């Protein structure tokens, strides 16, 4: 009987219904009723979303520049290490450089000969020892083919590099690295300065600088292969430097040993760059991960601001909440109204923050002469993220509002 009466009473009472449009209208009216407070509350989300968009956009743009520079140097550099000869015949001859140059994708190539005996040689810029003058400097001495400047991506700061004529005539000429020239006090080759190695004079005809590869050459003395073999016994190729077009490094790394030492290519050790695609993802992933954490922290700060203001709003509108409950509004409807209000604030902050963030990314890229990288998913995802932040921030205040009893709310 009691159950029947309860069902009868339940059927007799009709709960007022509020569809989503009415709920949205009420929430929007409540937000616009306090424009200053709503604007300040939205500002927290705007700053959070703006920071998030800026950090992700700028990090992606900067990461693209970093990887582009990586591609330009590391991803196009191939090095072939040549072990010492097992017999009297070297594995790689100096003429092997010409065979490698014919391979598809090769832009420049050079051979180098060095040894532990010539890694530390006493070099001086004059043959007379006097107080105050530059005396002995310990430097590495090596031999190289005439194409070395292009292979190390360097340039002649003064003078010239030796050529095939110097090699054929066994000329006693030398090229200094820029740091070696500075240590020896040589800054010009106009007066044909000389350096002395093991009592022999070599005319300095050029200074090599700005080498991107083999930067140790900046403190070395470079001789023609024939001269180095005659005077120092340094005539066996120990290393071959190859520069390739972007994307051709792996193919050249496979073909170069065959071109240099047909039949004994397995004895050569080749150092090829890693896959540029994997390197790109790794660099961008690291940079994005770092800046994403900073953006999320800013977003959390904005969420805390929304939660605080929404909670204060609930406490100020206790009388309104009690009146709504007394007129038949359900707990769900009261909670829904405050959730929609906080979500609206978060959505507005997300839209404004996304626009501001993209404008800043484009401006920074224009100042730095970069190509801006903007993900379309970020532009559409930022407002959604703002709305989600507002929704989560309004959960506790809305639950607290829905738990108020009508009598207690009206009495307060």
C-alpha angles and dihedrals in degrees: 000000000000091000090049092050090047090052090048092052090046092052091047095055117072117200113223110250126220118189123210094264092056090045091051092047092051092047093048091048090052091050093049092046089073103033097166094050092043091050092050091046091049089049091069092056091042091055092046095049092041091052091047094050093044094049095047094042096045093043091051091048093046091045089054090053092048092050091046090057090045089053092049095057118011099034092055100044121101123178126194116200114207117204122216115281117267090214137012094292116078118231094232125035124206089247089062088082089072091055092052091048089062093060118108113258096022113129101173138354137182137176125225131197121198138147141188089256092062097038092093114030126159108244127183134180096221138027096226120081112216134155114273096017125114109268133185120338123189109232141157117256120203142161124235141175119257092257093066098110092059093043093054092040091240136131138221106255090191136359121002142283119257117266139207090278092059089048094049093049093045088233118189096235130134140195118213129210113241094250092047090051090051092051091050093046095244116137102153137035095202092107094042098246118200136216125206123226117181091338096311123114121228123188113233108227100170149002121230118211144165094038109175093188125047092015090180086077087078089077097038141092115233121205133184111265095244093048092046091051093048097047105027106018088244104139108116118099111239102170138022120202117204130185117198139187115267109281096017098086098096093048092048091047088057096046102038097074090052091051093047100043114012110201095012099056092122089069092064122086115220124199111201127180120256122259106291092215092057091044091050092052092046095051095043091044092054094046094044092048092054096049094039090064090054091049093049091051089055090048092052089053089054091049091053089052092053092048093051095048093044090051091050089049091053091052091049093050099049091119092052091049091051092049092050091049091048090052090054106270111152126231089250092055093050092048091045093054094055092043091053090049094052091042090051091052090049092047093051090048091049094052094047092042093050092052093047092045094053091047090053093048091052091046093050091048091050092051092048094042090241130143106247116235111207122172114217089214089060092054092053096034096055095068089046090050090050091051091048091050090051091048093051092043091054097050098090097041092048093049090049090051093049093052094059115112115228095235094049092045094051092044092054 
